[in-house]
Amino acid sequence: MEIQDYIEYIKEKHGNQKRKQGTPYYLHPVEVSNILKEKGFPEKYQIVALLHDILEDTDTTYEEIEEITNHEIAEAVRLVTKEKGYKMSEYMGRIKQNDLARMVKIADRIHNLSEAYLASKLFQLKYIKETEEWFIDLAKGTVFEKELNEVLQELIGKNKTQ
């Protein structure tokens, strides 16, 4: 499958799901994939980005992901999927061990931070705290370190002026 095929796949799987601001949900993984593409990451990172929310938010199974991709990509998608009752320390610990999952999760956070101002003040404060606690360290030493900090500071600034 080509990138465009995966976009059509997630578009179908996410169906009528919407983001907080009302945009079609599938556009979020497309944006995360584009962030990775712009940084020069290989196609497999972009594919994981396109599929990163599919296990969590649709009826898609791990086996389906493995069937349309490969074990490496399916495993990275599984790692970035939050399971019911997950512990953040264990979740982030697993992600740190897999470069595909790590880079996709950081790009996901960057995109989410860039749109977090559209959410409630309470959500924004929670998101800022979570980013400071978990994602600054996750991004340390990567091509995303500076950008994550900039987007975080932007959200903090917007939060102070609200």
C-alpha positions, 0 to 999 in steps of 0.5 A, a space after each residue: 500500500 502507498 501513503 495515499 492508500 493508508 489515508 483512505 483506509 484511516 478515513 474509512 475507519 475513523 468514519 464520522 469521528 470529529 476532533 474537539 474543534 469539529 474537523 474530521 478526525 482522520 485529518 489529525 493522523 495525516 497532520 502527524 504523518 506530515 510533521 514526520 515527513 517534513 523532518 525527513 523521516 522514512 515512510 514507515 514512520 509516516 505510516 505509523 503516524 497515520 495509524 497511531 489512533 486506529 486501535 484506540 478509536 476504531 474497531 480495527 484489530 492489531 492483526 488487521 494492522 499487521 496484515 496491511 503493514 508488517 510486524 514492525 509497524 503494527 508493533 509501533 502502533 500497538 505501543 502508542 495505543 493507550 489501553 484501558 486503565 493504562 499507567 502513564 509511566 509504563 506506557 511512556 516506558 514502552 514508547 521510549 524503547 521503540 524509535 518508531 513509536 517514540 518519534 510518532 508520539 512526539 509528533 502527535 504531541 506537537 500537533 495536539 499541543 498546537 490545537 489544544 488552545 481550542 479545548 477547555 482551560 482545564 484540558 489545556 492546563 492538564 495537557 501542559 502539565 502532562 507535556 512538561 512531565 513526560 514529553 520534554 524528556 521523551 523529545 530530549 536529543 531528538 529533531 523535535 526537542 526545540 519544536 516541542 518546547 516552542 509549541 508548549 511555550 506558545 500554549 502556555 502563553 495563550 493560556 496566560 492571556 485567556 
